[in-house]
Amino acid sequence: MAWIRETVRSLLRDRLLDTAHDLVAAEGFDRLRMTQVAAAAGVSRQTVYNEFGSKDALGEALFNRELEYCLTGIREQLDAHRADPHAAAGAAVLFTLRLAGRNPLVKAMLTSARDGDGGLLSYLTVRAEPAFATASAMLDDYAARTWPAIGPAERELAVETAVRLTASHLVQPSAEPEETARRIAEVFARVALLGPA
């Protein structure tokens, strides 16, 4: 019977996150209220608080779910270009930038208050270390297994650089996604000592 409770709780959590996602995409995180989430999901306000504890915790759960979705897509891009680490890096960065460009939650994050200490934007700025660590660990592990010829020190530095540059371009783009992906892939290749493409 414990598995039934866990399944129901997981479904409830998903429903609350889906509801919050839609509300944030429509009105922004700053305007989100836990009572809105409860009403739109058809549950009590206390149910939302029992599941997440606070609006900040709900925001973190939203961000982490989007990060997990993004990392899954990145892995698919890497798998499609396993034979060429340079092309794999470019495809992964381009996927990330395009996903962010069409994702309503990311758009809401980037247009929210830019004071750096609140809202969802902080998960890409002042509170980004956990996301950077998660992405870097996954990518470093992938690169170590897939491209063993890249030295460990070069690989770690190349991965961290690509992750941080990509996040920087999410927050403040300086070129079209295709050009940004090309540049970041070139940086990755040079830091990993792969040489120019």
PyMOL CGO cylinders between C-alpha atoms (Angstrom):
from pymol import cmd
from pymol.cgo import CYLINDER

trace = [
    CYLINDER, 0.00, 0.00, 0.00, 2.97, 2.34, 0.48, 0.3, 1, 1, 1, 1, 1, 1,
    CYLINDER, 2.97, 2.34, 0.48, 3.56, 2.37, -3.29, 0.3, 1, 1, 1, 1, 1, 1,
    CYLINDER, 3.56, 2.37, -3.29, -0.02, 3.59, -3.83, 0.3, 1, 1, 1, 1, 1, 1,
    CYLINDER, -0.02, 3.59, -3.83, 0.55, 6.52, -1.46, 0.3, 1, 1, 1, 1, 1, 1,
    CYLINDER, 0.55, 6.52, -1.46, 3.82, 7.36, -3.20, 0.3, 1, 1, 1, 1, 1, 1,
    CYLINDER, 3.82, 7.36, -3.20, 2.18, 7.19, -6.63, 0.3, 1, 1, 1, 1, 1, 1,
    CYLINDER, 2.18, 7.19, -6.63, -0.66, 9.46, -5.53, 0.3, 1, 1, 1, 1, 1, 1,
    CYLINDER, -0.66, 9.46, -5.53, 1.78, 11.90, -3.97, 0.3, 1, 1, 1, 1, 1, 1,
    CYLINDER, 1.78, 11.90, -3.97, 3.93, 11.93, -7.10, 0.3, 1, 1, 1, 1, 1, 1,
    CYLINDER, 3.93, 11.93, -7.10, 0.88, 12.59, -9.28, 0.3, 1, 1, 1, 1, 1, 1,
    CYLINDER, 0.88, 12.59, -9.28, -0.23, 15.39, -6.95, 0.3, 1, 1, 1, 1, 1, 1,
    CYLINDER, -0.23, 15.39, -6.95, 3.23, 16.96, -7.02, 0.3, 1, 1, 1, 1, 1, 1,
    CYLINDER, 3.23, 16.96, -7.02, 3.32, 16.80, -10.82, 0.3, 1, 1, 1, 1, 1, 1,
    CYLINDER, 3.32, 16.80, -10.82, -0.14, 18.38, -11.03, 0.3, 1, 1, 1, 1, 1, 1,
    CYLINDER, -0.14, 18.38, -11.03, 0.89, 21.20, -8.69, 0.3, 1, 1, 1, 1, 1, 1,
    CYLINDER, 0.89, 21.20, -8.69, 4.10, 21.80, -10.64, 0.3, 1, 1, 1, 1, 1, 1,
    CYLINDER, 4.10, 21.80, -10.64, 2.20, 21.78, -13.96, 0.3, 1, 1, 1, 1, 1, 1,
    CYLINDER, 2.20, 21.78, -13.96, -0.28, 24.27, -12.54, 0.3, 1, 1, 1, 1, 1, 1,
    CYLINDER, -0.28, 24.27, -12.54, 2.44, 26.53, -11.12, 0.3, 1, 1, 1, 1, 1, 1,
    CYLINDER, 2.44, 26.53, -11.12, 4.34, 26.33, -14.42, 0.3, 1, 1, 1, 1, 1, 1,
    CYLINDER, 4.34, 26.33, -14.42, 1.30, 27.56, -16.34, 0.3, 1, 1, 1, 1, 1, 1,
    CYLINDER, 1.30, 27.56, -16.34, 0.63, 30.37, -13.86, 0.3, 1, 1, 1, 1, 1, 1,
    CYLINDER, 0.63, 30.37, -13.86, 4.25, 31.54, -13.87, 0.3, 1, 1, 1, 1, 1, 1,
    CYLINDER, 4.25, 31.54, -13.87, 4.39, 31.42, -17.66, 0.3, 1, 1, 1, 1, 1, 1,
    CYLINDER, 4.39, 31.42, -17.66, 1.24, 33.56, -17.85, 0.3, 1, 1, 1, 1, 1, 1,
    CYLINDER, 1.24, 33.56, -17.85, 1.88, 36.07, -15.06, 0.3, 1, 1, 1, 1, 1, 1,
    CYLINDER, 1.88, 36.07, -15.06, 5.46, 35.69, -13.84, 0.3, 1, 1, 1, 1, 1, 1,
    CYLINDER, 5.46, 35.69, -13.84, 6.83, 34.25, -10.64, 0.3, 1, 1, 1, 1, 1, 1,
    CYLINDER, 6.83, 34.25, -10.64, 6.66, 37.52, -8.72, 0.3, 1, 1, 1, 1, 1, 1,
    CYLINDER, 6.66, 37.52, -8.72, 2.87, 37.55, -9.02, 0.3, 1, 1, 1, 1, 1, 1,
    CYLINDER, 2.87, 37.55, -9.02, 2.41, 33.86, -8.20, 0.3, 1, 1, 1, 1, 1, 1,
    CYLINDER, 2.41, 33.86, -8.20, 0.50, 33.08, -4.99, 0.3, 1, 1, 1, 1, 1, 1,
    CYLINDER, 0.50, 33.08, -4.99, 0.20, 29.70, -3.35, 0.3, 1, 1, 1, 1, 1, 1,
    CYLINDER, 0.20, 29.70, -3.35, -3.56, 30.25, -3.12, 0.3, 1, 1, 1, 1, 1, 1,
    CYLINDER, -3.56, 30.25, -3.12, -3.68, 30.61, -6.93, 0.3, 1, 1, 1, 1, 1, 1,
    CYLINDER, -3.68, 30.61, -6.93, -1.84, 27.31, -7.36, 0.3, 1, 1, 1, 1, 1, 1,
    CYLINDER, -1.84, 27.31, -7.36, -4.24, 25.61, -4.95, 0.3, 1, 1, 1, 1, 1, 1,
    CYLINDER, -4.24, 25.61, -4.95, -7.35, 27.01, -6.61, 0.3, 1, 1, 1, 1, 1, 1,
    CYLINDER, -7.35, 27.01, -6.61, -6.19, 26.20, -10.14, 0.3, 1, 1, 1, 1, 1, 1,
    CYLINDER, -6.19, 26.20, -10.14, -5.16, 22.67, -9.13, 0.3, 1, 1, 1, 1, 1, 1,
    CYLINDER, -5.16, 22.67, -9.13, -8.39, 22.08, -7.20, 0.3, 1, 1, 1, 1, 1, 1,
    CYLINDER, -8.39, 22.08, -7.20, -6.74, 21.45, -3.83, 0.3, 1, 1, 1, 1, 1, 1,
    CYLINDER, -6.74, 21.45, -3.83, -6.50, 23.31, -0.56, 0.3, 1, 1, 1, 1, 1, 1,
    CYLINDER, -6.50, 23.31, -0.56, -3.85, 25.93, 0.07, 0.3, 1, 1, 1, 1, 1, 1,
    CYLINDER, -3.85, 25.93, 0.07, -2.57, 23.76, 2.92, 0.3, 1, 1, 1, 1, 1, 1,
    CYLINDER, -2.57, 23.76, 2.92, -2.01, 20.89, 0.47, 0.3, 1, 1, 1, 1, 1, 1,
    CYLINDER, -2.01, 20.89, 0.47, 0.30, 23.11, -1.58, 0.3, 1, 1, 1, 1, 1, 1,
    CYLINDER, 0.30, 23.11, -1.58, 2.17, 24.21, 1.55, 0.3, 1, 1, 1, 1, 1, 1,
    CYLINDER, 2.17, 24.21, 1.55, 2.40, 20.61, 2.77, 0.3, 1, 1, 1, 1, 1, 1,
    CYLINDER, 2.40, 20.61, 2.77, 3.99, 19.59, -0.52, 0.3, 1, 1, 1, 1, 1, 1,
    CYLINDER, 3.99, 19.59, -0.52, 6.42, 22.50, -0.97, 0.3, 1, 1, 1, 1, 1, 1,
    CYLINDER, 6.42, 22.50, -0.97, 6.57, 24.43, 2.29, 0.3, 1, 1, 1, 1, 1, 1,
    CYLINDER, 6.57, 24.43, 2.29, 7.00, 27.85, 0.69, 0.3, 1, 1, 1, 1, 1, 1,
    CYLINDER, 7.00, 27.85, 0.69, 6.79, 29.75, -2.56, 0.3, 1, 1, 1, 1, 1, 1,
    CYLINDER, 6.79, 29.75, -2.56, 10.60, 29.70, -2.83, 0.3, 1, 1, 1, 1, 1, 1,
    CYLINDER, 10.60, 29.70, -2.83, 10.64, 25.91, -2.49, 0.3, 1, 1, 1, 1, 1, 1,
    CYLINDER, 10.64, 25.91, -2.49, 7.96, 25.68, -5.19, 0.3, 1, 1, 1, 1, 1, 1,
    CYLINDER, 7.96, 25.68, -5.19, 10.11, 27.89, -7.43, 0.3, 1, 1, 1, 1, 1, 1,
    CYLINDER, 10.11, 27.89, -7.43, 13.14, 25.70, -6.80, 0.3, 1, 1, 1, 1, 1, 1,
    CYLINDER, 13.14, 25.70, -6.80, 11.12, 22.58, -7.66, 0.3, 1, 1, 1, 1, 1, 1,
    CYLINDER, 11.12, 22.58, -7.66, 9.93, 24.24, -10.90, 0.3, 1, 1, 1, 1, 1, 1,
    CYLINDER, 9.93, 24.24, -10.90, 13.48, 25.19, -11.84, 0.3, 1, 1, 1, 1, 1, 1,
    CYLINDER, 13.48, 25.19, -11.84, 14.88, 21.75, -11.02, 0.3, 1, 1, 1, 1, 1, 1,
    CYLINDER, 14.88, 21.75, -11.02, 12.23, 20.03, -13.13, 0.3, 1, 1, 1, 1, 1, 1,
    CYLINDER, 12.23, 20.03, -13.13, 13.07, 22.25, -16.10, 0.3, 1, 1, 1, 1, 1, 1,
    CYLINDER, 13.07, 22.25, -16.10, 16.79, 21.60, -15.53, 0.3, 1, 1, 1, 1, 1, 1,
    CYLINDER, 16.79, 21.60, -15.53, 16.17, 17.84, -15.55, 0.3, 1, 1, 1, 1, 1, 1,
    CYLINDER, 16.17, 17.84, -15.55, 14.21, 18.15, -18.79, 0.3, 1, 1, 1, 1, 1, 1,
    CYLINDER, 14.21, 18.15, -18.79, 16.98, 20.23, -20.34, 0.3, 1, 1, 1, 1, 1, 1,
    CYLINDER, 16.98, 20.23, -20.34, 19.72, 17.79, -19.27, 0.3, 1, 1, 1, 1, 1, 1,
    CYLINDER, 19.72, 17.79, -19.27, 17.78, 14.91, -20.83, 0.3, 1, 1, 1, 1, 1, 1,
    CYLINDER, 17.78, 14.91, -20.83, 17.63, 16.80, -24.12, 0.3, 1, 1, 1, 1, 1, 1,
    CYLINDER, 17.63, 16.80, -24.12, 21.32, 17.68, -23.90, 0.3, 1, 1, 1, 1, 1, 1,
    CYLINDER, 21.32, 17.68, -23.90, 22.20, 14.03, -23.43, 0.3, 1, 1, 1, 1, 1, 1,
    CYLINDER, 22.20, 14.03, -23.43, 20.18, 13.14, -26.54, 0.3, 1, 1, 1, 1, 1, 1,
    CYLINDER, 20.18, 13.14, -26.54, 22.13, 15.75, -28.51, 0.3, 1, 1, 1, 1, 1, 1,
    CYLINDER, 22.13, 15.75, -28.51, 25.44, 14.41, -27.22, 0.3, 1, 1, 1, 1, 1, 1,
    CYLINDER, 25.44, 14.41, -27.22, 24.42, 10.85, -28.10, 0.3, 1, 1, 1, 1, 1, 1,
    CYLINDER, 24.42, 10.85, -28.10, 23.57, 11.94, -31.64, 0.3, 1, 1, 1, 1, 1, 1,
    CYLINDER, 23.57, 11.94, -31.64, 27.12, 13.33, -32.07, 0.3, 1, 1, 1, 1, 1, 1,
    CYLINDER, 27.12, 13.33, -32.07, 29.20, 10.83, -30.06, 0.3, 1, 1, 1, 1, 1, 1,
    CYLINDER, 29.20, 10.83, -30.06, 31.88, 10.52, -32.73, 0.3, 1, 1, 1, 1, 1, 1,
    CYLINDER, 31.88, 10.52, -32.73, 32.71, 14.25, -32.68, 0.3, 1, 1, 1, 1, 1, 1,
    CYLINDER, 32.71, 14.25, -32.68, 33.03, 16.05, -29.29, 0.3, 1, 1, 1, 1, 1, 1,
    CYLINDER, 33.03, 16.05, -29.29, 33.22, 19.44, -31.01, 0.3, 1, 1, 1, 1, 1, 1,
    CYLINDER, 33.22, 19.44, -31.01, 29.95, 18.86, -32.88, 0.3, 1, 1, 1, 1, 1, 1,
    CYLINDER, 29.95, 18.86, -32.88, 28.39, 17.35, -29.75, 0.3, 1, 1, 1, 1, 1, 1,
    CYLINDER, 28.39, 17.35, -29.75, 29.20, 20.47, -27.72, 0.3, 1, 1, 1, 1, 1, 1,
    CYLINDER, 29.20, 20.47, -27.72, 27.71, 22.72, -30.41, 0.3, 1, 1, 1, 1, 1, 1,
    CYLINDER, 27.71, 22.72, -30.41, 24.55, 20.65, -30.70, 0.3, 1, 1, 1, 1, 1, 1,
    CYLINDER, 24.55, 20.65, -30.70, 24.08, 20.57, -26.91, 0.3, 1, 1, 1, 1, 1, 1,
    CYLINDER, 24.08, 20.57, -26.91, 24.52, 24.33, -26.56, 0.3, 1, 1, 1, 1, 1, 1,
    CYLINDER, 24.52, 24.33, -26.56, 22.21, 25.05, -29.50, 0.3, 1, 1, 1, 1, 1, 1,
    CYLINDER, 22.21, 25.05, -29.50, 19.55, 22.75, -28.04, 0.3, 1, 1, 1, 1, 1, 1,
    CYLINDER, 19.55, 22.75, -28.04, 19.80, 24.56, -24.70, 0.3, 1, 1, 1, 1, 1, 1,
    CYLINDER, 19.80, 24.56, -24.70, 19.56, 28.03, -26.21, 0.3, 1, 1, 1, 1, 1, 1,
    CYLINDER, 19.56, 28.03, -26.21, 16.64, 27.09, -28.46, 0.3, 1, 1, 1, 1, 1, 1,
    CYLINDER, 16.64, 27.09, -28.46, 14.82, 25.36, -25.61, 0.3, 1, 1, 1, 1, 1, 1,
    CYLINDER, 14.82, 25.36, -25.61, 15.22, 28.42, -23.43, 0.3, 1, 1, 1, 1, 1, 1,
    CYLINDER, 15.22, 28.42, -23.43, 14.03, 30.66, -26.24, 0.3, 1, 1, 1, 1, 1, 1,
    CYLINDER, 14.03, 30.66, -26.24, 10.71, 28.85, -26.56, 0.3, 1, 1, 1, 1, 1, 1,
    CYLINDER, 10.71, 28.85, -26.56, 10.18, 27.81, -22.94, 0.3, 1, 1, 1, 1, 1, 1,
    CYLINDER, 10.18, 27.81, -22.94, 7.57, 30.05, -21.27, 0.3, 1, 1, 1, 1, 1, 1,
    CYLINDER, 7.57, 30.05, -21.27, 8.98, 29.39, -17.78, 0.3, 1, 1, 1, 1, 1, 1,
    CYLINDER, 8.98, 29.39, -17.78, 12.48, 30.43, -18.86, 0.3, 1, 1, 1, 1, 1, 1,
    CYLINDER, 12.48, 30.43, -18.86, 11.05, 33.54, -20.51, 0.3, 1, 1, 1, 1, 1, 1,
    CYLINDER, 11.05, 33.54, -20.51, 9.26, 34.35, -17.26, 0.3, 1, 1, 1, 1, 1, 1,
    CYLINDER, 9.26, 34.35, -17.26, 12.54, 33.83, -15.36, 0.3, 1, 1, 1, 1, 1, 1,
    CYLINDER, 12.54, 33.83, -15.36, 14.48, 36.15, -17.66, 0.3, 1, 1, 1, 1, 1, 1,
    CYLINDER, 14.48, 36.15, -17.66, 11.89, 38.91, -17.61, 0.3, 1, 1, 1, 1, 1, 1,
    CYLINDER, 11.89, 38.91, -17.61, 11.35, 38.80, -13.85, 0.3, 1, 1, 1, 1, 1, 1,
    CYLINDER, 11.35, 38.80, -13.85, 12.85, 41.28, -11.42, 0.3, 1, 1, 1, 1, 1, 1,
    CYLINDER, 12.85, 41.28, -11.42, 16.62, 41.33, -12.02, 0.3, 1, 1, 1, 1, 1, 1,
    CYLINDER, 16.62, 41.33, -12.02, 17.59, 42.33, -8.50, 0.3, 1, 1, 1, 1, 1, 1,
    CYLINDER, 17.59, 42.33, -8.50, 19.51, 39.06, -8.13, 0.3, 1, 1, 1, 1, 1, 1,
    CYLINDER, 19.51, 39.06, -8.13, 18.15, 37.95, -4.78, 0.3, 1, 1, 1, 1, 1, 1,
    CYLINDER, 18.15, 37.95, -4.78, 14.65, 36.75, -5.53, 0.3, 1, 1, 1, 1, 1, 1,
    CYLINDER, 14.65, 36.75, -5.53, 12.42, 35.15, -8.08, 0.3, 1, 1, 1, 1, 1, 1,
    CYLINDER, 12.42, 35.15, -8.08, 13.39, 32.42, -10.49, 0.3, 1, 1, 1, 1, 1, 1,
    CYLINDER, 13.39, 32.42, -10.49, 16.13, 34.41, -12.22, 0.3, 1, 1, 1, 1, 1, 1,
    CYLINDER, 16.13, 34.41, -12.22, 18.36, 33.87, -9.20, 0.3, 1, 1, 1, 1, 1, 1,
    CYLINDER, 18.36, 33.87, -9.20, 18.62, 30.16, -10.13, 0.3, 1, 1, 1, 1, 1, 1,
    CYLINDER, 18.62, 30.16, -10.13, 20.62, 31.27, -13.18, 0.3, 1, 1, 1, 1, 1, 1,
    CYLINDER, 20.62, 31.27, -13.18, 22.57, 33.99, -11.34, 0.3, 1, 1, 1, 1, 1, 1,
    CYLINDER, 22.57, 33.99, -11.34, 23.27, 34.24, -7.60, 0.3, 1, 1, 1, 1, 1, 1,
    CYLINDER, 23.27, 34.24, -7.60, 21.86, 30.81, -6.69, 0.3, 1, 1, 1, 1, 1, 1,
    CYLINDER, 21.86, 30.81, -6.69, 23.11, 28.99, -9.78, 0.3, 1, 1, 1, 1, 1, 1,
    CYLINDER, 23.11, 28.99, -9.78, 25.86, 26.87, -8.19, 0.3, 1, 1, 1, 1, 1, 1,
    CYLINDER, 25.86, 26.87, -8.19, 23.68, 23.78, -7.59, 0.3, 1, 1, 1, 1, 1, 1,
    CYLINDER, 23.68, 23.78, -7.59, 22.47, 23.87, -11.21, 0.3, 1, 1, 1, 1, 1, 1,
    CYLINDER, 22.47, 23.87, -11.21, 26.02, 24.40, -12.49, 0.3, 1, 1, 1, 1, 1, 1,
    CYLINDER, 26.02, 24.40, -12.49, 27.27, 21.54, -10.32, 0.3, 1, 1, 1, 1, 1, 1,
    CYLINDER, 27.27, 21.54, -10.32, 24.52, 19.19, -11.53, 0.3, 1, 1, 1, 1, 1, 1,
    CYLINDER, 24.52, 19.19, -11.53, 25.02, 20.03, -15.20, 0.3, 1, 1, 1, 1, 1, 1,
    CYLINDER, 25.02, 20.03, -15.20, 28.82, 19.95, -14.96, 0.3, 1, 1, 1, 1, 1, 1,
    CYLINDER, 28.82, 19.95, -14.96, 28.86, 16.60, -13.14, 0.3, 1, 1, 1, 1, 1, 1,
    CYLINDER, 28.86, 16.60, -13.14, 26.55, 14.99, -15.69, 0.3, 1, 1, 1, 1, 1, 1,
    CYLINDER, 26.55, 14.99, -15.69, 28.50, 16.38, -18.65, 0.3, 1, 1, 1, 1, 1, 1,
    CYLINDER, 28.50, 16.38, -18.65, 31.90, 15.57, -17.16, 0.3, 1, 1, 1, 1, 1, 1,
    CYLINDER, 31.90, 15.57, -17.16, 30.84, 11.98, -16.52, 0.3, 1, 1, 1, 1, 1, 1,
    CYLINDER, 30.84, 11.98, -16.52, 29.46, 11.70, -20.05, 0.3, 1, 1, 1, 1, 1, 1,
    CYLINDER, 29.46, 11.70, -20.05, 32.63, 13.13, -21.59, 0.3, 1, 1, 1, 1, 1, 1,
    CYLINDER, 32.63, 13.13, -21.59, 34.88, 10.90, -19.48, 0.3, 1, 1, 1, 1, 1, 1,
    CYLINDER, 34.88, 10.90, -19.48, 33.10, 7.77, -20.67, 0.3, 1, 1, 1, 1, 1, 1,
    CYLINDER, 33.10, 7.77, -20.67, 32.57, 8.85, -24.28, 0.3, 1, 1, 1, 1, 1, 1,
    CYLINDER, 32.57, 8.85, -24.28, 35.81, 10.70, -25.07, 0.3, 1, 1, 1, 1, 1, 1,
    CYLINDER, 35.81, 10.70, -25.07, 38.50, 9.15, -22.85, 0.3, 1, 1, 1, 1, 1, 1,
    CYLINDER, 38.50, 9.15, -22.85, 41.27, 10.75, -24.94, 0.3, 1, 1, 1, 1, 1, 1,
    CYLINDER, 41.27, 10.75, -24.94, 40.46, 14.14, -23.35, 0.3, 1, 1, 1, 1, 1, 1,
    CYLINDER, 40.46, 14.14, -23.35, 42.58, 14.52, -20.22, 0.3, 1, 1, 1, 1, 1, 1,
    CYLINDER, 42.58, 14.52, -20.22, 40.72, 14.83, -16.90, 0.3, 1, 1, 1, 1, 1, 1,
    CYLINDER, 40.72, 14.83, -16.90, 41.91, 18.37, -16.11, 0.3, 1, 1, 1, 1, 1, 1,
    CYLINDER, 41.91, 18.37, -16.11, 41.17, 19.66, -19.61, 0.3, 1, 1, 1, 1, 1, 1,
    CYLINDER, 41.17, 19.66, -19.61, 37.80, 17.88, -19.68, 0.3, 1, 1, 1, 1, 1, 1,
    CYLINDER, 37.80, 17.88, -19.68, 36.69, 19.33, -16.34, 0.3, 1, 1, 1, 1, 1, 1,
    CYLINDER, 36.69, 19.33, -16.34, 37.71, 22.85, -17.32, 0.3, 1, 1, 1, 1, 1, 1,
    CYLINDER, 37.71, 22.85, -17.32, 36.15, 22.58, -20.80, 0.3, 1, 1, 1, 1, 1, 1,
    CYLINDER, 36.15, 22.58, -20.80, 32.84, 21.33, -19.38, 0.3, 1, 1, 1, 1, 1, 1,
    CYLINDER, 32.84, 21.33, -19.38, 32.66, 23.99, -16.66, 0.3, 1, 1, 1, 1, 1, 1,
    CYLINDER, 32.66, 23.99, -16.66, 33.49, 26.72, -19.18, 0.3, 1, 1, 1, 1, 1, 1,
    CYLINDER, 33.49, 26.72, -19.18, 30.82, 25.54, -21.62, 0.3, 1, 1, 1, 1, 1, 1,
    CYLINDER, 30.82, 25.54, -21.62, 28.18, 25.30, -18.87, 0.3, 1, 1, 1, 1, 1, 1,
    CYLINDER, 28.18, 25.30, -18.87, 28.91, 28.77, -17.50, 0.3, 1, 1, 1, 1, 1, 1,
    CYLINDER, 28.91, 28.77, -17.50, 29.13, 30.40, -20.93, 0.3, 1, 1, 1, 1, 1, 1,
    CYLINDER, 29.13, 30.40, -20.93, 25.83, 28.83, -21.95, 0.3, 1, 1, 1, 1, 1, 1,
    CYLINDER, 25.83, 28.83, -21.95, 24.13, 30.07, -18.78, 0.3, 1, 1, 1, 1, 1, 1,
    CYLINDER, 24.13, 30.07, -18.78, 25.58, 33.53, -19.35, 0.3, 1, 1, 1, 1, 1, 1,
    CYLINDER, 25.58, 33.53, -19.35, 24.15, 33.62, -22.87, 0.3, 1, 1, 1, 1, 1, 1,
    CYLINDER, 24.15, 33.62, -22.87, 20.77, 32.48, -21.57, 0.3, 1, 1, 1, 1, 1, 1,
    CYLINDER, 20.77, 32.48, -21.57, 20.64, 35.50, -19.28, 0.3, 1, 1, 1, 1, 1, 1,
    CYLINDER, 20.64, 35.50, -19.28, 22.25, 37.98, -21.68, 0.3, 1, 1, 1, 1, 1, 1,
    CYLINDER, 22.25, 37.98, -21.68, 22.46, 36.81, -25.29, 0.3, 1, 1, 1, 1, 1, 1,
    CYLINDER, 22.46, 36.81, -25.29, 25.01, 38.53, -27.52, 0.3, 1, 1, 1, 1, 1, 1,
    CYLINDER, 25.01, 38.53, -27.52, 24.36, 36.74, -30.83, 0.3, 1, 1, 1, 1, 1, 1,
    CYLINDER, 24.36, 36.74, -30.83, 21.93, 34.38, -32.52, 0.3, 1, 1, 1, 1, 1, 1,
    CYLINDER, 21.93, 34.38, -32.52, 21.75, 30.90, -30.92, 0.3, 1, 1, 1, 1, 1, 1,
    CYLINDER, 21.75, 30.90, -30.92, 23.54, 29.25, -33.85, 0.3, 1, 1, 1, 1, 1, 1,
    CYLINDER, 23.54, 29.25, -33.85, 26.51, 31.63, -33.65, 0.3, 1, 1, 1, 1, 1, 1,
    CYLINDER, 26.51, 31.63, -33.65, 26.66, 31.41, -29.87, 0.3, 1, 1, 1, 1, 1, 1,
    CYLINDER, 26.66, 31.41, -29.87, 26.62, 27.60, -30.04, 0.3, 1, 1, 1, 1, 1, 1,
    CYLINDER, 26.62, 27.60, -30.04, 29.40, 27.65, -32.62, 0.3, 1, 1, 1, 1, 1, 1,
    CYLINDER, 29.40, 27.65, -32.62, 31.55, 29.92, -30.44, 0.3, 1, 1, 1, 1, 1, 1,
    CYLINDER, 31.55, 29.92, -30.44, 30.99, 27.96, -27.24, 0.3, 1, 1, 1, 1, 1, 1,
    CYLINDER, 30.99, 27.96, -27.24, 31.73, 24.69, -29.04, 0.3, 1, 1, 1, 1, 1, 1,
    CYLINDER, 31.73, 24.69, -29.04, 34.98, 26.21, -30.31, 0.3, 1, 1, 1, 1, 1, 1,
    CYLINDER, 34.98, 26.21, -30.31, 35.92, 27.27, -26.78, 0.3, 1, 1, 1, 1, 1, 1,
    CYLINDER, 35.92, 27.27, -26.78, 35.08, 23.77, -25.51, 0.3, 1, 1, 1, 1, 1, 1,
    CYLINDER, 35.08, 23.77, -25.51, 37.23, 22.17, -28.19, 0.3, 1, 1, 1, 1, 1, 1,
    CYLINDER, 37.23, 22.17, -28.19, 40.21, 24.44, -27.55, 0.3, 1, 1, 1, 1, 1, 1,
    CYLINDER, 40.21, 24.44, -27.55, 40.09, 24.09, -23.77, 0.3, 1, 1, 1, 1, 1, 1,
    CYLINDER, 40.09, 24.09, -23.77, 39.75, 20.32, -24.14, 0.3, 1, 1, 1, 1, 1, 1,
    CYLINDER, 39.75, 20.32, -24.14, 42.84, 20.49, -26.41, 0.3, 1, 1, 1, 1, 1, 1,
    CYLINDER, 42.84, 20.49, -26.41, 40.94, 19.05, -29.37, 0.3, 1, 1, 1, 1, 1, 1,
    CYLINDER, 40.94, 19.05, -29.37, 42.21, 21.72, -31.73, 0.3, 1, 1, 1, 1, 1, 1,
    CYLINDER, 42.21, 21.72, -31.73, 40.08, 23.86, -34.05, 0.3, 1, 1, 1, 1, 1, 1,
    CYLINDER, 40.08, 23.86, -34.05, 37.27, 22.23, -36.02, 0.3, 1, 1, 1, 1, 1, 1,
]
cmd.load_cgo(trace, "trace")
